[in-house]
Amino acid sequence: MPGQDFGVKRQTEIYLSGVRGRKPRVPIDSNELENRAKLLMSPEGFAYVAGGAGTESTLRANRAAFERWRIVPRMLRDVAVRDTSIELFGQTLPAPILLAPIGVLEMAHHDAELAVGQAAAKLGVPVIFSNQASQPIEACARVMGDAPRWFQLYWSKSDELVKSFVRRAENSGCHAIVVTLDTTMLGWRTRDLDYAYLPFLRGKGIAQYVNDPVFLNSLDQLPASSTASSGPINLSAIQVLIEMTRSFPGSFWKNIRSRQPRAAVQQFIATYSRPSLTWDNLAFLRQHTQLPILLKGILHPDDGRQAIQYGVDGVIVSNHGGRQVDGAIGALDALPGVVEAIGGKIPVLFDSGIRSGADVFKALALGARAVCIGRPYVYGLAIAGREGVREVIQNLLAEFDLTLGLAGCRSAAEISRESVMAV
């Protein structure tokens, strides 16, 4: 777990390993990290993780926003002892960094969320487990012990299913519920469309559903005719059926004779998300959990003010990593306005575009309490499994610690708006 002088220790560890002829398992540079993962992942899997909406201008806007802010280091300050820890919802975290929810991690590595959970737990960094995970939240909780974790909720068309997901998250030791607001419909994701590939249609990324009693009970209510095959049976269709069958809990040979794997995919499609969701629905969630509720996907200051009025406990400024709306505002560009609107009443977290410890520093300088990283840890997972995730997190923590000290700050709390300037 990170401690005092973690950045120097990590840096020294890498250099000393080099003396013995050992290089890091994963590339340090974020661009090379992505390139290496691309070589190891399937084309469809990499496209799903790396791609954005439309022309991917929002992906580019996220990075461009970071380039418009520059750190202003201060000199001759005693930074020999640094503290990267923060307090968040009653917990002390080793750094202002969480792992963002990313679905279908089996496309990166067969251990999926289990590997991510183990790596994060060893470092004390919270994971926000995805609603669209490849492993159920209960299995992830077992490998994490008492380490911090949150749960992301996509609000489905079934309130009973929402209640069940939240109850399972509570029983699995999750410390917060993150409601993702910006995916009530899938964005126009060009790379996925070019491959005509959506993993959920193959039974991937729906482990939370097929391990849920409410969802499984709903399958028994479906008429048999609703799961009948349509269209010609060819090799591709057979391969998809096999994928569905393998993804469904239980024996493969039992499942292959059952209609449930196909029924699960069809029921998921029918219930996945709710475009009619409004602010008034939040009262239902509050009635069914005492956990902190955060809203992810906030970009407009007025939505930040609304969040306070509706009694939520935090917001995450995010444009879903550029995956939903092409031509949207860069998330970092939105952060200062939302922070001002919130006025310190609830924590503001940040997501979308974080690639380095310097990025973490900039987001905190603009008012974020903590940040969420996404794609980089998935690339680490693809390259080296659990150890790849661990190294990606270690490197980010180390760079943040070094940036903190070199900028003249002794703690995350000392980072302020004066620590950066717009160019």
C-alpha positions as CSV (number, residue, x, y, z in Angstrom):
1,M,0.0,0.0,0.0
2,P,1.3,3.5,-0.8
3,G,3.1,5.3,2.0
4,Q,5.6,8.0,2.6
5,D,7.8,8.8,-0.3
6,F,6.0,6.2,-2.5
7,G,7.0,8.0,-5.7
8,V,10.8,7.9,-5.0
9,K,10.5,4.3,-3.9
10,R,8.7,3.2,-7.0
11,Q,11.0,5.0,-9.2
12,T,14.0,3.5,-7.5
13,E,12.5,0.0,-7.7
14,I,12.2,0.3,-11.4
15,Y,15.8,1.6,-11.9
16,L,17.3,-1.1,-9.6
17,S,15.4,-3.8,-11.5
18,G,16.9,-2.5,-14.7
19,V,20.4,-3.1,-13.2
20,R,19.3,-6.8,-13.0
21,G,18.0,-6.8,-16.5
22,R,14.3,-6.5,-15.7
23,K,12.0,-3.9,-17.2
24,P,8.5,-3.0,-16.1
25,R,5.8,-5.5,-17.1
26,V,3.7,-2.7,-18.7
27,P,4.9,0.4,-20.5
28,I,5.2,3.6,-18.5
29,D,4.2,5.9,-21.3
30,S,0.4,6.0,-21.7
31,N,0.5,5.9,-25.5
32,E,2.8,2.9,-25.6
33,L,0.6,1.2,-22.9
34,E,-2.4,1.5,-25.3
35,N,-0.4,0.4,-28.3
36,R,0.9,-2.7,-26.5
37,A,-2.6,-3.7,-25.3
38,K,-3.9,-3.3,-28.9
39,L,-1.5,-6.0,-30.0
40,L,-2.8,-8.4,-27.4
41,M,-6.6,-7.8,-27.4
42,S,-9.0,-8.9,-30.1
43,P,-9.8,-6.2,-32.6
44,E,-13.4,-6.1,-31.4
45,G,-12.3,-6.0,-27.7
46,F,-9.9,-3.2,-28.2
47,A,-12.4,-1.2,-30.3
48,Y,-14.9,-1.5,-27.5
49,V,-12.5,-0.2,-24.8
50,A,-10.6,2.4,-26.8
51,G,-13.3,3.8,-29.0
52,G,-15.4,6.9,-28.7
53,A,-18.6,8.2,-30.1
54,G,-18.9,9.4,-33.7
55,T,-15.7,11.0,-35.0
56,E,-14.2,10.7,-31.5
57,S,-13.8,14.4,-31.2
58,T,-14.8,14.2,-27.5
59,L,-12.0,11.8,-26.9
60,R,-9.6,14.4,-28.4
61,A,-11.3,17.2,-26.5
62,N,-10.7,15.5,-23.2
63,R,-6.9,15.4,-23.8
64,A,-6.8,18.9,-25.3
65,A,-8.5,20.2,-22.1
66,F,-5.6,19.0,-20.0
67,E,-3.1,20.6,-22.4
68,R,-4.7,24.0,-21.8
69,W,-3.8,23.9,-18.1
70,R,-0.2,24.0,-17.0
71,I,1.3,23.4,-13.5
72,V,3.1,26.3,-11.8
73,P,5.7,24.8,-9.5
74,R,6.7,26.7,-6.4
75,M,10.3,26.5,-5.0
76,L,12.1,26.3,-1.6
77,R,9.3,24.6,0.2
78,D,10.0,21.6,2.4
79,V,8.4,18.7,0.6
80,A,10.5,15.9,2.1
81,V,7.4,14.4,3.7
82,R,4.3,14.3,1.5
83,D,0.8,13.0,2.2
84,T,-1.2,11.9,-0.8
85,S,-4.1,10.6,1.3
86,I,-7.7,12.0,1.3
87,E,-10.9,11.6,3.3
88,L,-13.9,10.6,1.3
89,F,-17.3,9.5,2.7
90,G,-15.7,8.6,6.0
91,Q,-12.9,6.6,4.6
92,T,-9.2,7.4,4.4
93,L,-7.9,6.6,0.9
94,P,-4.1,6.4,0.1
95,A,-4.5,8.8,-2.8
96,P,-7.3,10.8,-4.6
97,I,-7.6,8.0,-7.2
98,L,-10.3,5.4,-7.8
99,L,-10.7,2.9,-10.7
100,A,-13.6,3.9,-12.9
101,P,-16.3,1.4,-13.8
102,I,-15.6,-0.3,-17.1
103,G,-17.7,-3.2,-18.4
104,V,-16.9,-6.5,-20.2
105,L,-13.4,-6.8,-18.8
106,E,-13.2,-10.4,-20.0
107,M,-12.4,-8.9,-23.4
108,A,-9.1,-7.8,-21.9
109,H,-8.3,-10.8,-19.7
110,H,-10.1,-13.9,-18.6
111,D,-9.8,-13.0,-14.9
112,A,-11.6,-9.7,-15.6
113,E,-12.8,-7.9,-12.5
114,L,-11.3,-10.5,-10.2
115,A,-7.8,-9.5,-11.2
116,V,-8.7,-5.8,-11.0
117,G,-10.2,-6.2,-7.6
118,Q,-7.1,-8.1,-6.3
119,A,-4.7,-5.5,-7.6
120,A,-6.6,-2.6,-6.3
121,A,-7.1,-4.2,-2.9
122,K,-3.4,-4.7,-2.4
123,L,-2.9,-1.0,-2.9
124,G,-6.0,0.2,-1.0
125,V,-7.4,2.0,-4.1
126,P,-11.2,1.8,-4.5
127,V,-12.8,0.1,-7.5
128,I,-16.1,1.1,-8.8
129,F,-17.4,-2.2,-10.1
130,S,-19.4,-2.0,-13.3
131,N,-23.0,-2.8,-13.7
132,Q,-21.9,-4.5,-16.9
133,A,-19.2,-6.6,-15.3
134,S,-18.0,-10.0,-16.5
135,Q,-17.9,-11.2,-12.8
136,P,-20.7,-10.8,-10.3
137,I,-20.1,-8.3,-7.5
138,E,-20.2,-11.1,-4.9
139,A,-17.2,-12.9,-6.4
140,C,-15.3,-9.6,-6.6
141,A,-16.0,-8.9,-2.9
142,R,-14.7,-12.3,-1.9
143,V,-11.2,-11.7,-3.5
144,M,-11.0,-8.1,-2.1
145,G,-11.6,-8.8,1.6
146,D,-12.2,-5.5,3.4
147,A,-10.7,-3.3,0.7
148,P,-12.8,-0.3,-0.5
149,R,-15.2,-0.8,-3.4
150,W,-18.2,1.0,-4.9
151,F,-20.9,-0.1,-7.3
152,Q,-22.0,1.6,-10.5
153,L,-25.7,1.4,-11.3
154,Y,-27.3,1.7,-14.7
155,W,-30.9,2.3,-14.0
156,S,-32.9,-0.4,-15.8
157,K,-36.5,-0.3,-16.8
158,S,-37.2,-2.6,-13.8
159,D,-37.3,-0.9,-10.4
160,E,-37.3,-4.3,-8.8
161,L,-34.0,-5.1,-10.5
162,V,-32.6,-1.8,-9.4
163,K,-33.5,-2.6,-5.8
164,S,-31.9,-6.0,-6.1
165,F,-28.7,-4.7,-7.5
166,V,-28.4,-2.1,-4.8
167,R,-29.2,-4.7,-2.1
168,R,-26.5,-7.0,-3.5
169,A,-24.0,-4.1,-3.6
170,E,-24.7,-3.4,0.1
171,N,-24.4,-7.0,1.1
172,S,-21.1,-7.2,-0.8
173,G,-19.6,-4.4,1.2
174,C,-19.8,-1.6,-1.3
175,H,-19.3,1.9,0.2
176,A,-21.2,4.0,-2.4
177,I,-23.6,3.8,-5.3
178,V,-22.6,5.6,-8.5
179,V,-25.6,6.2,-10.8
180,T,-24.3,6.7,-14.4
181,L,-26.7,9.2,-16.0
182,D,-25.2,9.6,-19.5
183,T,-25.9,6.1,-20.9
184,T,-29.7,5.9,-21.0
185,M,-29.0,4.9,-24.7
186,L,-25.8,3.7,-26.3
187,G,-23.9,6.4,-28.1
188,W,-23.1,6.1,-31.8
189,R,-19.9,4.2,-31.3
190,T,-18.3,4.1,-34.7
191,R,-15.6,1.4,-34.1
192,D,-18.1,-1.0,-32.6
193,L,-20.5,-0.4,-35.5
194,D,-17.8,-1.1,-38.0
195,Y,-17.3,-4.5,-36.5
196,A,-21.1,-5.0,-36.0
197,Y,-20.1,-6.1,-32.5
198,L,-21.9,-5.6,-29.2
199,P,-20.6,-7.9,-26.5
200,F,-23.9,-8.0,-24.6
201,L,-25.6,-9.8,-27.5
202,R,-23.1,-12.6,-27.0
203,G,-23.8,-12.9,-23.2
204,K,-20.6,-11.0,-22.3
205,G,-20.7,-8.3,-19.6
206,I,-24.1,-9.3,-18.1
207,A,-22.8,-11.2,-15.1
208,Q,-24.6,-8.9,-12.6
209,Y,-27.9,-9.9,-14.4
210,V,-27.5,-13.6,-14.8
211,N,-26.5,-13.9,-11.1
212,D,-29.4,-11.9,-9.9
213,P,-32.5,-13.6,-8.5
214,V,-34.9,-10.9,-9.7
215,F,-33.5,-11.1,-13.2
216,L,-33.5,-14.9,-13.3
217,N,-37.1,-15.0,-12.1
218,S,-38.1,-12.7,-15.0
219,L,-36.7,-15.2,-17.5
220,D,-39.3,-17.8,-16.3
221,Q,-42.0,-15.3,-17.2
222,L,-41.0,-15.0,-20.8
223,P,-43.1,-17.0,-23.3
224,A,-41.1,-19.7,-25.1
225,S,-41.8,-18.1,-28.5
226,S,-39.9,-15.0,-27.5
227,T,-36.6,-16.9,-27.4
228,A,-37.1,-18.8,-30.6
229,S,-34.4,-18.5,-33.2
230,S,-35.0,-16.1,-36.1
231,G,-33.1,-15.8,-39.4
232,P,-30.8,-18.3,-41.0
233,I,-28.6,-20.6,-38.8
234,N,-24.9,-20.2,-39.9
235,L,-21.5,-20.6,-38.4
236,S,-21.5,-17.2,-36.9
237,A,-24.8,-17.7,-35.2
238,I,-23.7,-21.0,-33.8
239,Q,-20.5,-19.4,-32.4
240,V,-22.6,-16.6,-30.8
241,L,-24.9,-19.3,-29.2
242,I,-21.8,-21.0,-27.8
243,E,-20.5,-17.7,-26.3
244,M,-23.9,-17.1,-24.7
245,T,-24.0,-20.6,-23.3
246,R,-20.5,-20.3,-21.8
247,S,-21.2,-17.0,-20.2
248,F,-24.4,-18.3,-18.4
249,P,-23.8,-19.7,-14.9
250,G,-23.8,-23.5,-14.6
251,S,-22.9,-26.4,-16.8
252,F,-22.2,-25.8,-20.5
253,W,-23.9,-29.0,-21.6
254,K,-27.0,-28.2,-19.4
255,N,-27.1,-24.7,-20.7
256,I,-26.8,-25.7,-24.4
257,R,-30.1,-27.6,-24.0
258,S,-31.7,-24.7,-22.2
259,R,-33.4,-21.6,-23.6
260,Q,-32.2,-19.5,-20.6
261,P,-28.9,-18.2,-22.1
262,R,-30.8,-16.8,-25.1
263,A,-33.6,-15.6,-22.9
264,A,-31.1,-13.8,-20.6
265,V,-29.6,-11.8,-23.5
266,Q,-33.1,-10.9,-24.8
267,Q,-34.3,-9.9,-21.4
268,F,-31.2,-7.8,-20.8
269,I,-31.8,-5.9,-24.1
270,A,-35.4,-5.3,-23.1
271,T,-34.5,-4.0,-19.6
272,Y,-31.0,-2.6,-19.8
273,S,-31.5,1.1,-19.5
274,R,-34.3,3.7,-19.0
275,P,-34.3,6.8,-21.3
276,S,-37.3,8.2,-19.3
277,L,-35.2,8.6,-16.2
278,T,-35.6,12.0,-14.5
279,W,-34.5,13.7,-11.3
280,D,-37.7,12.6,-9.5
281,N,-36.6,8.9,-9.8
282,L,-33.7,9.6,-7.4
283,A,-36.1,9.5,-4.5
284,F,-36.8,5.9,-5.2
285,L,-33.1,5.0,-4.9
286,R,-32.7,7.0,-1.6
287,Q,-35.6,5.0,-0.2
288,H,-33.8,1.8,-0.8
289,T,-30.2,2.5,0.3
290,Q,-28.4,4.4,3.0
291,L,-25.1,4.4,1.1
292,P,-23.8,7.6,-0.4
293,I,-25.2,8.2,-3.8
294,L,-23.1,9.9,-6.5
295,L,-24.3,11.0,-10.0
296,K,-21.8,10.3,-12.8
297,G,-22.0,12.2,-16.0
298,I,-22.5,15.8,-14.7
299,L,-21.2,18.4,-17.1
300,H,-23.4,21.5,-16.7
301,P,-23.4,23.7,-13.6
302,D,-27.2,23.7,-13.3
303,D,-27.1,19.9,-13.1
304,G,-24.7,20.2,-10.2
305,R,-27.1,22.5,-8.4
306,Q,-29.9,20.1,-9.1
307,A,-27.9,17.3,-7.6
308,I,-27.7,19.2,-4.3
309,Q,-31.4,20.0,-4.4
310,Y,-32.2,16.3,-4.8
311,G,-30.1,15.3,-1.9
312,V,-27.3,13.3,-3.5
313,D,-24.0,12.9,-1.8
314,G,-21.6,13.6,-4.6
315,V,-21.2,14.1,-8.4
316,I,-18.7,12.9,-10.9
317,V,-17.9,15.2,-13.7
318,S,-17.6,13.0,-16.8
319,N,-18.5,12.6,-20.4
320,H,-18.1,8.8,-20.3
321,G,-14.6,9.0,-21.7
322,G,-15.9,10.4,-24.9
323,R,-18.0,7.3,-25.6
324,Q,-21.5,8.8,-25.6
325,V,-21.8,12.3,-27.3
326,D,-19.6,13.2,-30.2
327,G,-18.6,16.9,-30.1
328,A,-19.3,17.2,-26.3
329,I,-17.4,19.5,-24.0
330,G,-14.1,18.2,-22.6
331,A,-14.7,16.9,-19.1
332,L,-11.9,19.0,-17.6
333,D,-13.4,22.1,-19.3
334,A,-16.6,21.4,-17.5
335,L,-15.0,20.8,-14.1
336,P,-14.5,24.4,-12.8
337,G,-18.1,25.5,-13.5
338,V,-19.6,22.5,-11.8
339,V,-17.2,22.9,-8.8
340,E,-18.3,26.6,-8.5
341,A,-22.0,25.6,-8.7
342,I,-21.6,22.9,-6.0
343,G,-19.8,25.4,-3.7
344,G,-18.2,22.7,-1.5
345,K,-21.6,21.3,-0.4
346,I,-20.8,17.8,-1.7
347,P,-17.7,16.2,-3.1
348,V,-17.0,16.6,-6.8
349,L,-15.0,13.8,-8.4
350,F,-13.6,13.8,-12.0
351,D,-13.5,11.2,-14.7
352,S,-12.5,11.2,-18.4
353,G,-9.1,11.6,-19.9
354,I,-6.8,11.0,-16.9
355,R,-3.5,9.5,-18.2
356,S,-0.9,10.6,-15.7
357,G,-0.1,11.8,-12.2
358,A,0.2,15.3,-13.6
359,D,-3.4,15.0,-14.9
360,V,-4.5,14.0,-11.4
361,F,-2.8,17.1,-10.0
362,K,-4.5,19.4,-12.6
363,A,-8.0,18.0,-11.8
364,L,-7.5,18.5,-8.1
365,A,-6.2,22.0,-8.7
366,L,-9.5,22.7,-10.6
367,G,-11.5,21.5,-7.6
368,A,-12.0,17.8,-7.9
369,R,-11.8,15.9,-4.6
370,A,-10.6,12.7,-6.4
371,V,-10.3,11.3,-9.9
372,C,-11.3,8.0,-11.6
373,I,-9.0,6.3,-14.1
374,G,-10.4,4.0,-16.7
375,R,-8.7,2.8,-19.9
376,P,-5.1,2.7,-18.6
377,Y,-5.8,0.0,-16.0
378,V,-7.7,-2.0,-18.7
379,Y,-4.7,-1.9,-20.9
380,G,-2.5,-3.1,-18.0
381,L,-5.0,-5.9,-17.5
382,A,-4.7,-6.9,-21.1
383,I,-0.9,-6.9,-21.0
384,A,-0.2,-8.7,-17.7
385,G,-3.4,-9.5,-15.9
386,R,-3.5,-8.7,-12.2
387,E,0.1,-7.6,-12.1
388,G,-0.4,-5.4,-15.1
389,V,-3.2,-3.6,-13.3
390,R,-1.1,-3.3,-10.2
391,E,1.8,-1.7,-12.0
392,V,-0.4,0.8,-13.8
393,I,-1.9,1.9,-10.5
394,Q,1.5,2.0,-8.9
395,N,3.0,4.1,-11.6
396,L,0.1,6.6,-11.5
397,L,0.4,6.9,-7.7
398,A,4.1,7.4,-7.9
399,E,3.9,10.1,-10.6
400,F,1.3,11.9,-8.6
401,D,3.4,11.8,-5.5
402,L,6.4,13.1,-7.4
403,T,4.4,15.8,-9.2
404,L,2.9,16.9,-5.8
405,G,6.4,17.4,-4.3
406,L,8.0,19.0,-7.4
407,A,5.1,21.4,-7.6
408,G,5.9,22.5,-4.0
409,C,2.9,20.8,-2.2
410,R,3.2,18.6,0.8
411,S,-0.3,17.1,0.6
412,A,-3.3,16.8,-1.8
413,A,-5.0,19.4,0.4
414,E,-2.4,22.0,-0.5
415,I,-3.1,21.8,-4.2
416,S,-5.1,24.9,-5.2
417,R,-6.3,26.9,-8.2
418,E,-3.0,28.9,-7.9
419,S,-1.1,25.6,-8.6
420,V,-2.2,25.8,-12.3
421,M,-2.7,28.4,-15.0
422,A,-4.6,28.4,-18.3
423,V,-2.6,28.9,-21.5
